[in-house]
Amino acid sequence: MLRTLLLELSKSSSLRRWITNNGATRRMAHRFVPGEQLPPAIEAARACNRAGMTVSLDHLGENVVTREDAERARGSYSEALEQIAARGVDGNVSLKLTHIGLDLGEDFCSEQLRILTRRAGELGNFVRVDMEGSAYTDRTLRMVKQARAETSAVGTVIQAYLYRSEDDIRDLLGIHCRIRLVKGAYKEPSRIAFRRKKDVDANFVKLMKILLPSGTYHALATHDPKMIEAAIRFAAEQNITKDKFEFQMLYGIRTDLQSQLTRQGYRVRVYIPYGQDWFPYFMRRLAERPANLVFFAKNFLRGAAPQA
Ligand SMILES: Cc1cc2nc3c(=O)[nH]c(=O)nc-3n(C[C@H](O)[C@H](O)[C@H](O)COP(=O)(O)OP(=O)(O)OC[C@H]3O[C@@H](n4cnc5c(N)ncnc54)[C@H](O)[C@@H]3O)c2cc1C
């Protein structure tokens, strides 16, 4: 119930204004978002590289309503790709199609995406298209497949909570598309999605077992030790070596597990979000883990209390 409430609140513009203008909450958001501009994200990326991990940079934003905003967002991703190359960062970019104009038309957004994937291909880099709420699933898959027909520098995300995901995976494997498997972060109805954690987990493991032996390089994005153990065990049983897939985790979450897997020789990629539009991302992270909400509330009260 708390998760549902927080996901609903993530759409509230008045709460967004209040939280993003508040100094205490801005400071707390730094736990999950290293900065509002590209340079601190590049610094965070370099620190991850030094610790033996790769990164994916995500300029936060979604559901833009003007072409100017969509083009500006696309420009920010071009800039991130250029900076990654110029600064020798071992990393790629992740983006949401609604940030580069999906709500403004599929043709427009498709062209925006292909400008980025072409450039990523030239630079020997890669664009990961995040998966948003189910209203966007078909369009996202269609546009990724169009872009994938031109370059292998693009991949996408499949959410284990959706019933349709096994079919989508089989379809994407037909074109050797790289997939990031996640549990799924949005509020979806039981008509189309598993609601119970144990069902989502079971489907994650089932889909992982389709992905890992497929011969294409995929990612398992989870902080759940049970999912990670299942993948490690399955890979060992199937003689799938550690360089054939990667684990991905979010910046600031389970950093202990990130380091442990790196020490054990697994590939770990840290997803680094940055930008001013961090509110919905922040709320989704709170929704995932009630303990984060307690941390948030305690710090907020401490920050709001008069200083001695
Ligand atoms: C790299 C990456 C990219 C992602 N991209 C997408 C995407 O494109 N589309 C999408 O729908 N979702 C995406 N997600 C989010 C994902 O769908 C889940 O909502 C999120 O990862 C939480 O699920 P979990 O697998 O970590 O396991 P859960 O079952 O949520 O949690 C298992 C355990 O992980 C730890 N944990 C999980 N979340 C947190 C947290 N916020 N703070 C502290 N500990 C935590 C706790 O120990 C918890 O008990 C992405 C996640 C990652 C890691």
The ligand as a Tripos MOL2 file, in Angstrom:
@<TRIPOS>MOLECULE
LIG
   53    58     1     0     0
SMALL
NO_CHARGES

@<TRIPOS>ATOM
      1 C1         20.4530   -0.4710  -13.2070 C.3       1 LIG1
      2 C2         18.9730   -0.4740  -13.0520 C.ar      1 LIG1
      3 C3         18.1820    0.0000  -14.0740 C.ar      1 LIG1
      4 C4         16.7950   -0.0320  -13.9590 C.ar      1 LIG1
      5 N1         16.0090    0.3200  -15.0300 N.ar      1 LIG1
      6 C5         14.6660    0.1850  -14.9570 C.ar      1 LIG1
      7 C6         13.8290    0.4290  -16.0830 C.ar      1 LIG1
      8 O1         14.2770    0.7820  -17.1650 O.2       1 LIG1
      9 N2         12.4840    0.2590  -15.9260 N.ar      1 LIG1
     10 C7         11.9340   -0.1540  -14.7400 C.ar      1 LIG1
     11 O2         10.7140   -0.3380  -14.6620 O.2       1 LIG1
     12 N3         12.7050   -0.3720  -13.6510 N.ar      1 LIG1
     13 C8         14.0370   -0.2170  -13.7270 C.ar      1 LIG1
     14 N4         14.8150   -0.4710  -12.6200 N.ar      1 LIG1
     15 C9         14.1710   -0.6250  -11.2940 C.3       1 LIG1
     16 C10        13.7250   -2.0670  -11.0240 C.3       1 LIG1
     17 O3         12.6230   -2.3840  -11.8510 O.3       1 LIG1
     18 C11        13.3220   -2.2530   -9.5540 C.3       1 LIG1
     19 O4         12.2640   -1.3870   -9.2430 O.3       1 LIG1
     20 C12        14.4610   -1.9770   -8.5810 C.3       1 LIG1
     21 O5         15.6870   -2.4430   -9.0670 O.3       1 LIG1
     22 C13        14.1760   -2.6740   -7.2410 C.3       1 LIG1
     23 O6         14.0720   -4.0390   -7.4270 O.3       1 LIG1
     24 P1         15.2220   -5.0750   -6.9880 P.3       1 LIG1
     25 O7         15.4050   -6.0350   -8.1140 O.co2     1 LIG1
     26 O8         16.4420   -4.3530   -6.6150 O.co2     1 LIG1
     27 O9         14.5980   -5.9430   -5.8270 O.3       1 LIG1
     28 P2         13.5330   -5.6740   -4.6100 P.3       1 LIG1
     29 O10        12.7110   -6.9160   -4.5140 O.co2     1 LIG1
     30 O11        12.8460   -4.3740   -4.7880 O.co2     1 LIG1
     31 O12        14.5090   -5.5730   -3.4150 O.3       1 LIG1
     32 C14        15.3320   -6.6480   -3.0010 C.3       1 LIG1
     33 C15        16.3680   -6.1410   -2.0320 C.3       1 LIG1
     34 O13        17.2250   -5.1920   -2.7000 O.3       1 LIG1
     35 C16        17.5450   -4.1110   -1.8400 C.3       1 LIG1
     36 N5         16.9660   -2.8570   -2.4110 N.ar      1 LIG1
     37 C17        16.1160   -2.7630   -3.4450 C.ar      1 LIG1
     38 N6         15.8010   -1.4810   -3.7050 N.ar      1 LIG1
     39 C18        16.4600   -0.7500   -2.8000 C.ar      1 LIG1
     40 C19        16.5250    0.6430   -2.5370 C.ar      1 LIG1
     41 N7         15.8360    1.5440   -3.2590 N.pl3     1 LIG1
     42 N8         17.3070    1.0560   -1.4940 N.ar      1 LIG1
     43 C20        18.0160    0.1510   -0.7710 C.ar      1 LIG1
     44 N9         17.9740   -1.1760   -0.9770 N.ar      1 LIG1
     45 C21        17.2110   -1.6320   -1.9600 C.ar      1 LIG1
     46 C22        16.9810   -4.4750   -0.5060 C.3       1 LIG1
     47 O14        17.9290   -5.2210    0.1950 O.3       1 LIG1
     48 C23        15.8070   -5.3550   -0.8640 C.3       1 LIG1
     49 O15        15.4200   -6.2100    0.1720 O.3       1 LIG1
     50 C24        16.2000   -0.4900  -12.7450 C.ar      1 LIG1
     51 C25        17.0000   -0.9630  -11.7170 C.ar      1 LIG1
     52 C26        18.3730   -0.9780  -11.8540 C.ar      1 LIG1
     53 C27        19.1950   -1.5450  -10.7460 C.3       1 LIG1
@<TRIPOS>BOND
     1     1     2 1
     2     2     3 ar
     3     2    52 ar
     4     3     4 ar
     5     4     5 ar
     6     4    50 ar
     7     5     6 ar
     8     6     7 ar
     9     6    13 1
    10     7     8 2
    11     7     9 ar
    12     9    10 ar
    13    10    11 2
    14    10    12 ar
    15    12    13 ar
    16    13    14 ar
    17    14    15 1
    18    14    50 ar
    19    15    16 1
    20    16    17 1
    21    16    18 1
    22    18    19 1
    23    18    20 1
    24    20    21 1
    25    20    22 1
    26    22    23 1
    27    23    24 1
    28    24    25 2
    29    24    26 1
    30    24    27 1
    31    27    28 1
    32    28    29 2
    33    28    30 1
    34    28    31 1
    35    31    32 1
    36    32    33 1
    37    33    34 1
    38    33    48 1
    39    34    35 1
    40    35    36 1
    41    35    46 1
    42    36    37 ar
    43    36    45 ar
    44    37    38 ar
    45    38    39 ar
    46    39    40 ar
    47    39    45 ar
    48    40    41 1
    49    40    42 ar
    50    42    43 ar
    51    43    44 ar
    52    44    45 ar
    53    46    47 1
    54    46    48 1
    55    48    49 1
    56    50    51 ar
    57    51    52 ar
    58    52    53 1
@<TRIPOS>SUBSTRUCTURE
     1 LIG1         1 GROUP 0 **** ****
